[in-house]
Amino acid sequence: MAEKDKMAEKSKYLPTHIIESHYIPCGVDCFDGMEMRFYTDEKSIFSDFIIPASKHGWDNLVHGGMTSTILDEVMAWAAVYFTAQLVFTKTMTIDYLNPIHVETQIRAKSWIETIRNPREAVMSSDIYDLKGELCARGTGIYKLFPIKLARRLNLLTEKSLKRFERFIDACQHEEVD
């Protein structure tokens, strides 16, 4: 992962903690969360992290539901970042290709396949193990909501919408390290 570590160093950090710090996949204040951190190279979003042992299914393998959560999370953040809109998962499919072990480093990566229309994006995602082997692949369709529409439809509380706006603003004005 040394090459991947260099990639993170040259990429822009996405400050997802602005939105929610108690969120299971990426919240830094969530008991037994995964503390996913997201970066972008402006083509994709990625996160390198270690899945805690508590997220196991059989023995030392990651539970399939956790794998789907990781894929959904990285696709959703990619959709948010690249469209600057609030997103909700409409559909998602997953191919489980190779086992993923707990307490080992993985890389989750996502990118936009296509924007179908102003309200829908098709996303793709992959999970790789430490050796760079593809372990899981996901595709999803995400509903896109501009912040004004999300506010009008009362999709989130005003407090959450303001956090979302701060996140988008931070992403648009932060320099690549």
C-alpha atoms as one frame of an Amber mdcrd trajectory, in Angstrom:
protein
   0.000   0.000   0.000   3.016   2.315  -0.065   2.006   3.510  -3.550  -1.549
   3.994  -2.321  -0.292   5.978   0.687   1.515   8.301  -1.722  -1.733   8.670
  -3.652  -3.538   9.831  -0.486  -0.747  12.318   0.240  -1.234  13.926  -3.193
  -5.022  13.910  -2.979  -7.577  16.245  -1.464  -9.119  15.254   1.867 -12.918
  15.429   2.087 -13.966  16.750   5.523 -16.987  14.453   5.983 -16.840  15.005
   9.768 -18.460  18.413   9.136 -21.727  16.637   8.407 -21.789  14.005  11.145
 -19.170  12.774  13.604 -21.264   9.937  15.088 -21.988   8.162  11.798 -21.062
   4.434  11.752 -18.978   4.230   8.538 -17.014   7.460   8.807 -17.806   9.163
  12.090 -14.777   9.886  14.231 -16.867   9.962  17.441 -18.821   6.756  16.781
 -18.182   3.888  19.176 -16.882   0.941  17.153 -17.199   2.810  13.849 -14.843
   2.337  10.923 -13.553   5.924  10.800 -13.420   5.982   7.000 -11.609   9.042
   5.647 -12.231  10.044   2.049  -9.859  11.562  -0.490 -10.179  12.517  -4.130
  -7.837  12.658  -7.089 -10.662  14.494  -8.927 -11.494  11.329 -10.918 -12.582
   9.131  -8.023 -13.095   9.089  -4.259 -11.184   6.586  -2.148 -10.701   5.523
   1.452  -7.929   3.373   2.914  -8.785   1.898   6.301  -8.847  -1.203   8.461
 -12.173  -2.911   9.145 -12.523  -3.659  12.886 -12.867  -7.258  14.058 -16.357
  -6.458  15.364 -17.571  -6.233  11.739 -16.969  -9.921  11.068 -19.325 -12.519
   9.646 -17.849 -16.021   9.671 -14.608 -16.252  11.658 -12.294 -13.443  10.522
 -14.136 -12.485   7.339 -15.942  -9.176   6.924 -19.719  -9.531   7.075 -21.358
  -9.090   3.650 -23.607  -6.377   5.050 -20.535  -4.386   6.084 -19.071  -4.836
   2.603 -22.268  -3.434   1.096 -22.230  -0.557   3.608 -18.668   0.342   2.599
 -19.523   0.254  -1.114 -22.668   2.325  -0.567 -20.759   4.830   1.537 -17.960
   5.405  -0.956 -20.437   5.675  -3.863 -22.615   8.140  -1.964 -19.665  10.377
  -1.029 -18.419  10.292  -4.624 -21.880  11.304  -5.847 -22.043  14.104  -3.256
 -18.572  15.395  -4.047 -18.800  15.297  -7.834 -22.356  16.686  -8.073 -22.389
  18.974  -4.984 -25.882  17.680  -4.217 -27.555  15.696  -1.479 -27.888  12.045
  -2.530 -29.949   9.017  -1.569 -29.391   5.433  -2.674 -32.069   4.242  -5.103
 -30.660   0.828  -6.065 -27.416  -1.007  -5.482 -25.937  -4.282  -6.692 -22.852
  -5.975  -5.299 -20.541  -8.668  -6.593 -18.627 -10.392  -3.798 -15.491 -11.609
  -5.577 -12.935 -12.533  -2.903 -12.993 -12.731   0.887 -12.188  -9.602   2.856
 -10.532 -10.182   6.213 -11.139  -8.061   9.280  -8.213  -6.174  10.776  -6.513
  -5.836   7.392  -6.199  -2.688   5.323  -8.455  -2.228   2.325  -9.088   0.478
  -0.237 -12.639   1.414  -1.239 -12.884   3.491  -4.408 -15.790   5.030  -6.353
 -16.465   7.132  -9.431 -19.360   8.345 -11.553 -20.243   6.103 -14.473 -22.827
   8.483 -15.881 -25.285  11.186 -14.954 -28.589   9.898 -16.364 -30.444  13.153
 -15.839 -30.299  16.086 -13.417 -31.778  13.902 -10.658 -29.933  10.588 -11.089
 -26.311   9.390 -11.124 -24.984   5.898 -11.824 -22.002   5.118  -9.604 -19.404
   2.330  -9.541 -17.170   1.187  -6.700 -14.483  -1.366  -5.880 -12.863  -2.736
  -2.737  -9.249  -3.909  -2.951  -7.205  -5.771  -0.362  -3.651  -4.976   0.697
  -2.254  -6.926  -2.286  -4.380  -4.920  -4.706  -6.723  -7.836  -5.381 -10.306
  -6.887  -6.249 -12.558  -8.236  -3.490 -15.948  -6.633  -4.174 -17.558  -4.454
  -6.799 -20.687  -2.359  -6.495 -22.882  -0.306  -8.770 -25.644   1.980  -7.675
 -28.159   4.504  -8.830 -28.309   7.589  -6.618 -31.066  10.181  -6.521 -29.676
  13.718  -6.599 -31.268  16.620  -4.744 -30.030  20.205  -5.041 -29.919  21.783
  -1.594 -32.855  24.121  -2.358 -35.051  21.172  -3.342 -33.910  19.147  -0.318
 -34.858  22.094   1.891 -38.256  22.538   0.186 -39.016  18.797   0.498 -37.878
  18.830   4.135 -35.541  15.879   3.487 -33.214  16.780   6.355 -33.365  19.062
   9.346 -32.200  22.624   8.811 -29.195  21.902  11.053 -28.155  18.972   8.834
 -28.711  20.972   5.649 -26.463  23.752   6.959 -23.760  21.189   7.791 -24.121
  19.788   4.281 -23.705  23.284   2.799 -20.579  23.822   4.939 -19.177  20.500
   3.697 -19.763  21.405   0.034 -18.219  24.831   0.570 -15.167  23.307   2.286
 -14.702  20.816  -0.572 -14.915  23.517  -3.213 -12.408  25.800  -1.487  -9.898
  23.366   0.008  -6.534  23.073  -1.717  -4.931  19.732  -2.604  -2.176  18.916
  -0.111
